[in-house]
Amino acid sequence: MEPLGENEVKKELSCLNQGWELVGDKKIRHQFCFENFDRAIEFVDKVAIIANKLDHHPDISIHYDKVEIELTTHNANGLTQIDFDAAIDIEKIFDKMVGKIGRVPM
């Protein structure tokens, strides 16, 4: 799988919900906030199911009620379409859990 070019990355990033950021030129990152630790863990469990289905596994950090997700395609040494597809699936999980109105401010 070939990494996306700079313009493709910018285009794909602009299609994601607010909060995703480019880390260097090889990763995207987002921090999701929840009302408590249990909800954060529930989110991570759901992300793990999707990651296994896609066979594309994000780096995940849990900080009590915050979950940080980083996506990159290691074997392509950069960002590929699957990173952005995974980001969209992760956003869907988050929106189902908290809804757009129920989002906790960062």
N, C-alpha and C positions, 0 to 999 in steps of 0.2 A: 504494500500500500504506500502510495506516494504522499508526502506531506503537502498540505495546501500552501499556495503562495500567499504573500502578504495581503494582497487585495481580496483574495478569497476568504482569508481569515477575518478580515475586517467586515466583509459582507455577512458572513455566518454569525459573527459576534453581534452584529446589529439586529439580527433576527431573534436573539435570545432576550429573556426578561432582564430588566434592569438588575444590576448587581454582579453580573459576570464581568470579570476583568482578565485581560491578557497579562500573563506573567512571563516576562521576557518575550520570546517569540515562539515558545514551544509548549506552553500550558495555558489553560484557562482555569479560573478559580471563582468560587462563589461561597459565601458564608450564609447559611440558612439559620434562622433564629426560631426557637420554640419557647413555649411557656414553661417547660420543665425538662428534666433529664429523661424521663420516661418517653416523652414525645420525640425527643431527639433520637433516642435509641430505636424507637418504632420506625422513624424515617430511615435510619441507616439500614435496618433490616429489610425494608422495602427496596432500597437502592441496591442492596446486595443481590436480591432476586433478579432485578433487571440486569445488573452487571453480569451475572452468570449466564443469563439468556443471551446477552449480546457477546459474551466472551470478551468483554472489555471492562477492566476493573479500575475504578478511580482510586486515587489516594484520598483517604478519609481521615479527618481529625475531629475528635469530639471534645468539646470544652463545655461540660455541663449541659447548658441549654442551647449551645451553638454547634453546628456541624459545618466544617469546611470541606469542600469537595474540590479536588484538582483533577483535571483530565488532560491526558496527553497520550499519544500513541508511541510507546517506547521503541518498538521495532522499526518505526518510520523516523524516529528521532525528531518528532515534531507533531503538529496538529493535523489530523485527517478528518474526513467527513464523519467518521464514527464517533469522534469526540463530541461533535456538535449534535449528532443524533442522540447520544447518551445524555447530553445536557438537556435536551428537550424532554426526554423521558423522565429525567430527574425533576425538572420543573413541574411536570404533570403530577408526579407523586406528591410534591410539596403542595401544589394547589389543591389536590384532593384532600390532603390532610388538614390544611388550615384555611383554604379558600383565599381569594384575593383580598377580601375585606379583613380576614382574620390574621393577616400577616403581622408578625411582631416586628417593631422597628429595630434596626440594628444600632 
